[in-house]
Every structure is written in C-alpha cells, then in structure tokens.
Amino acid sequence: MKVVVGISGGVDSSVAAYLLKKQGHEVIGLFMINWEEKDGACTAEEDYEDVKRVCNRLGIPYFSVNYAKEYYQRVFKYFLDEYKAGRTPNPDVLCNREIKFGPFLDKALALGADMIATGHYAKKIEKDGKFYLAKADDLNKDQSYFLNQLSQFQLSKVIFPLAEISKPEVRQIAKELELSTAAKKDSTGICFIGERNFKKFLSEFLPAQPGDIVDNHGKVVGKHDGLMYYTLGQRRGLNIGGLKGGNGQRWFVLEKDIKNNRLIVSQGQDEHPFSDGLAATDFNLIPERPKQDEFVCFAKFRYRQPDQKVKVKITGEKTITVDFDQKQRAITPGQFVVLYDEKGLCLGGGIIDKSYKN
C-alpha cells in the first residue's frame, strides 16, 4: 500500500514513518510549510532539516509543500476573528480538519496514495463500513480530542501508526534507530506557528484596546492590556494581587464585557465561575447522528481534562446542549467540547458557544 506520511520533523511522525515502512508499505514523507515569516521565529527550516535526516536514515523519499495561504485563510483568519469576538479558539482542531486532512490529503491522493498517516496518538476502528475514532492506548498522550471534527471520508483515508504504542516506546525506537529527532522536545504553542511570546505575537495582528478590570460589583481594581489576552478562569498575570480591601484570595477572570471593554474578575473559589451546562455549535457527530436525540456519555471541555459525565441533547443539525453531572469551572467559549462513550470511542465534538446555570 502507498502511504504518504505527514512528517513534521518531530519524533512521533518520524517513528510513524518507520513503523509503516517496517510493515511493508511504500512510504513517502511530506513536510508541510504552513507559516512564513522573516524574523526567524518559525522553526520550519530546522524542522525540514530534521525531516531530511530522518527520511534519509529510513530510506524513504520526501518533499515539502507550502500551504501558508490555505492556513491563513482557513485557520488563522478564524483564530483572529474568535479573539476579536472575545472568545478563546483552539486552532489545533481546525488545523487537522482544514489542513492536515484537507489540502494535504488531496495532495497525497493526487500522488496516488492509498492512505495518509500522521503521528497522532489516536485510534481508528472500522465496523460495518463505518469509521470510528477512539482514544489511543497511551491515555497520557491521547490526541483524539484534536481530531473531533474529522469526517467519515477523512477517517477512511488515515492510518494512525502510534495507536497502540506509548510515548516512551516511541522515544526508545527513535533512539535505537539513531534518528536525529529521538530526543527532540515536543512542539507546543499555536499549531504550525509554534512557541513564542503569545501576547507580542497577537498584538502584531490585532490592535490591543486596554481597559478597566472590575470586580463583580463593578468596582475598578486594575487595568487590562486588551481582552483578547485573557481567558475565563485565568488566575495568573492579572497584576492585582496586592489590592487593599480584598479577602486575600487569588483573583480570577470571571467574564469579559466586550461591549464596555471591561475584564470582570472575582476573588476566591465561589460559585461564579461554575456552570451547569453548555451549548455548542458546529457539532460533528462520529460516525453519524445517533437514533436518540438525548443520551448520557462523557465529555472533555479542554485537552487533558479527565472525562466528565454529561447528558447530551441534540437540538439541531449541528447544535447540542450538554448538562453536566457535576458543576464545571471556567467553561470557555471558543474551545471544543468533545464527547466519548464508556469504551473510549469519540462521538464527536463542537465549539462551545456559551455556558449556563440552572
């Protein structure tokens, strides 16, 4: 089988390529350039050097493709629009749907590939002609959360070679193969843009509008640098710790008043940041809409969060409401809610639109 691997210059995709070749597949490495800038903050050049070293070591052909234009239009523009609206987006999810499983998949198929492969820690299960997404065996690294928007066609065309392997095993394989990526640090930060001073980076694209920080009684307690730099539930970086008249507990972001450009904060662990449920839009059901419009399952409201028991109601073609079994803190509009069953199958995900209290 001919498989095109999305090879990033990291250890996971390097080992994914090796495992596929070991299984006897015809493997091609494809490196995506999705962000371009002149100040050298982007690591694409050094990553591509690692890609060359790895592919030469494995004896597989490789080349690069430039999707910077598509990335800007399909992912980064959305990212900026969400911050403008006072929300906190998750570009990694969109990256997967719009780039890795978009033009990348199209390119692979044009090259005559039967399948694509990625270094994601996730599992695909095929049953009765339908494709299911499931958690990887290594639950510490499971990335099914970021793949919640994949369609049946996209799932039908992907292999996840790391589905049943742990991160320490991946590192060990890379070390034994003497791959240049064996000890390379995992990439963090914004998808394809990388780790950087986020505040400085965002300010280059969106003009900041400083304003008042007020408590939940409307009293001014400080100044914010721009609402886009803060997220609900945030405790660090508020610079109002020594305020007189407070109760001595830590301040946290309660909500954003977009209309009046005010950041509303509160002190201590009271009921304010807790919600009983949420409404979500752009919901993608995997593999299909269930027979019942109401069902009980588990959910994550942010990556790495333990599964939370919930009751889901499908309210429209791509909308749901989610009632929590236990109150949840700092539910953040713009992030994704992702549903799972008790066996670890991903039932789909959508964008959190708002939270509510009963």
Secondary structure by P-SEA (a helix, b strand, c coil): cbbbbbccccaaaaaaaaaaaaaccbbbbbbbbcccccccccaaaaaaaaaaaaaaaaccccccccaaaaaaaccaaaaaaaaaacccccaaaaaaacccccaaaaaaaaaccccccccccbbbbbcccbbbbbbccccccccccccccccaaaaaccccccccccaaaaaaaaaaacccccccccccccccccccaaaaaaaacbbbbbbbbbcccccccccccccccccccccccccccccccccccbbbbcccccccbbbbbbccccccccccccccccccccccccccccccbbbbcccccccccccccccccccbbbbbccccccccccbbbbbbcccccccccccccccccc
